[in-house]
Each structure stands twice: as C-alpha cells, then as structure tokens.
Amino acid sequence: MSDLPQAILFDLDDTILEFHALAAPAWAATLESVAADLHPSTPAQVQQRIDAVSTAWWSDPDRHRQGRLDLGNTRRMTVSESLESLDIHDAALVGRIVDEFERRRFEGLRLFPGALDTLDHFQAAGVPMALLTNGDSAGQRAKIERFELAPYFSCIIIEGEFGAGKPDPRVFQHALAELNVEARHTWMVGDRAEWEILPAQQLGIWAIWVDVHGKGMQPDLDIKPDRVIHRISELVG
C-alpha cells in the first residue's frame, strides 16, 4: 500500500464527529430539566429505562434501518414506551423530552481533535474523498452544514437520499464510480466494523477501522481490519 491512496471514503458519526458518547449526558440533562414531571420516578431511573428500551429496540437490524431514517418518531416511541413502563402516561411530556434531547445532543456535537486538519491534509495532497453516512437526509445534512464539511468531499452519500445505506455494496460501488477510482487504490475509514470494514474489504477496498471507544473488536465479529486507529488524525501522524 502506498503512502497515499488514490481516494478515501469516510464515515461521519464517530469517525469525523463525536456522536454516540454524547447521548448519555444529553439524556441526563434533559431528564433533570423535567424531573418534577417524572415523580415519583427519578431522572436516573427514567434514563435507565430509556437505555434498556432503546438497546432492545435498536438491536434488531430491520428496526435499526427503519428507525434511523426517522429518528424523531423512533425516539418518541422508545421514550413513550419507557415512561409508560413506569406508569407515566403523558404524550405532551414525551414530546418535550424528545425535543429537548435532540436540541441538547445537536448542540453538543463536536469534531474529533485533528479531524479538520486530517481532511485538510488529504485535500491539499489532491486525494479525492467521499462521505458515506447512514441516516435521514435532514439530520445528516444539518451536521455536514454545521461543521462546513461539504467542501472536502467530491461525493456525499446519505442513506436517506441515496435509497440504501451501509453495508449495502451499492453505496461503496457508487462512491468508487463517482470518484473514478478502483477499489484496490482506495481506503475506507469508519468505526462500524460490520457496516464499513467488512463490506469494504469484500469489494477489495483497504479498510481502516476507527476503534473510537478503545475496546477492540467485538469477540463475536470475525472481522480483521487492514489497519486500526483510534482517531482519524492518526492517518497523517
């Protein structure tokens, strides 16, 4: 593998932007703000219930695919189920909680240290880049616009716009075609091994896994990335 690829495909959430780790503090702050309406349950108890319901809901691949394309409605369903399990029946409260959580989470989004410097480096080196992200168009476009990421990418593929998401091979194939590069001269960089690393390797793309949580590969996943990093800034270190 040469020092520089002919093209790079990047994931967005938890690769360029810190995302999932921000959910817990956003839930905690949101639930504290409506603590009086949750009584006799405490905000901590409600958060534990939301975590349990959400984990069970998102564990199903089909629900995951459908839910991430309509996150607002999905959150309303999981919050409603969580509150009802604690004998809290208040549709208006559900709406307030979801709206406040989404506001806090979006405001809390941040780029990983060195992320823009990394994109600047490859752009200056003339390496074309594509952004491949799952989710709905509005939510993902809002992130891209907030951090002014669009100018870095010759191709942006958002699941809600393209009609398919990772790990569907069509996503990767479309990006390769748009960048006019061969798989063997391309890097895929992402944090989801089963969504980004394995499908990329199956197409002959050199796959770099971002172990964003520093926990190593899940033992039930028989996936061997071509390289492991913890932040994309390591690509130019």
C-alpha positions, 0 to 999 in steps of 0.5 A, spaced: 500 500 500 502 506 498 503 512 502 497 515 499 491 512 496 488 514 490 481 516 494 478 515 501 471 514 503 469 516 510 464 515 515 461 521 519 458 519 526 464 517 530 469 517 525 469 525 523 464 527 529 463 525 536 456 522 536 454 516 540 458 518 547 454 524 547 447 521 548 448 519 555 449 526 558 444 529 553 439 524 556 441 526 563 440 533 562 434 533 559 431 528 564 433 533 570 430 539 566 423 535 567 424 531 573 418 534 577 414 531 571 417 524 572 415 523 580 415 519 583 420 516 578 427 519 578 431 522 572 436 516 573 431 511 573 427 514 567 434 514 563 435 507 565 429 505 562 430 509 556 437 505 555 434 498 556 428 500 551 432 503 546 438 497 546 432 492 545 429 496 540 435 498 536 438 491 536 434 488 531 437 490 524 430 491 520 428 496 526 435 499 526 434 501 518 427 503 519 428 507 525 434 511 523 431 514 517 426 517 522 429 518 528 424 523 531 418 518 531 423 512 533 425 516 539 418 518 541 416 511 541 422 508 545 421 514 550 413 513 550 414 506 551 419 507 557 415 512 561 409 508 560 413 502 563 413 506 569 406 508 569 407 515 566 402 516 561 403 523 558 404 524 550 405 532 551 411 530 556 414 525 551 414 530 546 418 535 550 423 530 552 424 528 545 425 535 543 429 537 548 434 531 547 435 532 540 436 540 541 441 538 547 445 532 543 445 537 536 448 542 540 453 538 543 456 535 537 463 536 536 469 534 531 474 529 533 481 533 535 485 533 528 479 531 524 479 538 520 486 538 519 486 530 517 481 532 511 485 538 510 491 534 509 488 529 504 485 535 500 491 539 499 495 532 497 489 532 491 486 525 494 479 525 492 474 523 498 467 521 499 462 521 505 458 515 506 453 516 512 447 512 514 441 516 516 435 521 514 437 526 509 435 532 514 439 530 520 445 528 516 445 534 512 444 539 518 451 536 521 455 536 514 452 544 514 454 545 521 461 543 521 462 546 513 464 539 511 461 539 504 467 542 501 472 536 502 468 531 499 467 530 491 461 525 493 456 525 499 452 519 500 446 519 505 442 513 506 436 517 506 437 520 499 441 515 496 435 509 497 440 504 501 445 505 506 451 501 509 453 495 508 449 495 502 455 494 496 451 499 492 453 505 496 461 503 496 460 501 488 457 508 487 462 512 491 468 508 487 464 510 480 463 517 482 470 518 484 473 514 478 477 510 482 478 502 483 477 499 489 484 496 490 487 504 490 482 506 495 481 506 503 475 506 507 475 509 514 469 508 519 468 505 526 462 500 524 466 494 523 460 490 520 457 496 516 464 499 513 470 494 514 467 488 512 463 490 506 469 494 504 474 489 504 469 484 500 469 489 494 477 489 495 477 496 498 483 497 504 479 498 510 481 502 516 477 501 522 476 507 527 476 503 534 473 510 537 471 507 544 478 503 545 475 496 546 477 492 540 473 488 536 467 485 538 469 477 540 463 475 536 465 479 529 470 475 525 472 481 522 480 483 521 481 490 519 487 492 514 489 497 519 486 500 526 486 507 529 483 510 534 482 517 531 482 519 524 488 524 525 492 518 526 492 517 518 497 523 517 501 522 524 
